[in-house]
Amino acid sequence: MSFINLEQLPFVGMSHEFVGETQGTPFSAFIVTAPPGQGPPLHQHPYVEVAFTVEGLATITIGDEERVVKAGGIVVIPANTPHRFVNSGDTTLRQIDIHASPRFIQTNLS
């Protein structure tokens, strides 16, 4: 068992990174804090990702589909599917993105 404070996790870009293999878990997570207009480039992973929008508004693109997701929205992103999100609101976007892998594997497509 371990107890971790968010501030103990590495902060890269716009997210704290919970890397499962260093925490003894089979999954990883980005804890996103994105200002308006910010988001990652189009990318994909060889595993499923689940994005939980906690606060704010995100425009999420998955394959050819684009949707606006508000707080409380949950998006399941299939493995090997190009996707991205951008904070399309005017406040901070808070999102928790669970990766079904003990480490992050990401291929940027743009």
GIMOZI-V784684 format. One record per residue. RES is the residue in one small letter. SS is DSSP state (alpha for helix, beta for strand, coil for the rest). PHI is phi in radians with two decimals (* if undefined). Layout:
BEGIN
RES;SS;PHI  RES;SS;PHI
END
This chain:
BEGIN
m;coil;*  s;coil;-2.49  f;coil;-2.11  i;coil;-2.24  n;coil;-1.70  l;alpha;-0.88  e;alpha;-1.15  q;alpha;-1.40  l;coil;-1.46  p;beta;-1.09  f;beta;-1.93  v;beta;-2.21  g;coil;1.18  m;coil;-2.24  s;beta;-2.47  h;beta;-1.38  e;beta;-1.98  f;beta;-1.69  v;coil;-1.70  g;alpha;-0.98  e;alpha;-1.12  t;alpha;-1.53  q;alpha;-1.90  g;coil;1.33  t;coil;-2.18  p;coil;-1.51  f;coil;-2.41  s;beta;-2.24  a;beta;-2.65  f;beta;-1.72  i;beta;-1.80  v;beta;-1.50  t;beta;-2.33  a;beta;-1.93  p;coil;-1.26  p;coil;-0.89  g;coil;1.47  q;coil;-1.69  g;coil;3.13  p;coil;-1.35  p;coil;-1.25  l;coil;-1.01  h;beta;-2.69  q;beta;-2.60  h;coil;-2.30  p;coil;-1.48  y;coil;-2.63  v;coil;-1.25  e;beta;-2.22  v;beta;-2.14  a;beta;-1.88  f;beta;-1.87  t;beta;-1.49  v;beta;-1.65  e;beta;-2.68  g;coil;1.71  l;beta;-2.42  a;beta;-2.23  t;beta;-1.76  i;beta;-1.98  t;beta;-1.89  i;beta;-2.29  g;coil;1.06  d;coil;-1.67  e;beta;-1.83  e;beta;-2.23  r;beta;-2.45  v;beta;-1.62  v;beta;-2.12  k;beta;-1.87  a;coil;-0.88  g;coil;1.71  g;coil;-1.37  i;beta;-2.23  v;beta;-2.14  v;beta;-1.76  i;beta;-1.90  p;coil;-1.11  a;coil;-0.99  n;coil;1.06  t;coil;-1.85  p;coil;-1.03  h;beta;-2.75  r;beta;-2.88  f;beta;-2.45  v;beta;-2.45  n;beta;-1.23  s;coil;-1.75  g;coil;-1.72  d;coil;-1.97  t;coil;-2.23  t;coil;-1.10  l;beta;-1.63  r;beta;-2.04  q;beta;-2.53  i;beta;-2.07  d;beta;-1.91  i;beta;-1.58  h;beta;-1.91  a;coil;-1.37  s;coil;-2.78  p;coil;-1.27  r;coil;-2.54  f;coil;-1.34  i;coil;-2.26  q;coil;-2.35  t;beta;-1.96  n;beta;-1.33  l;coil;-1.91  s;coil;-2.53
END
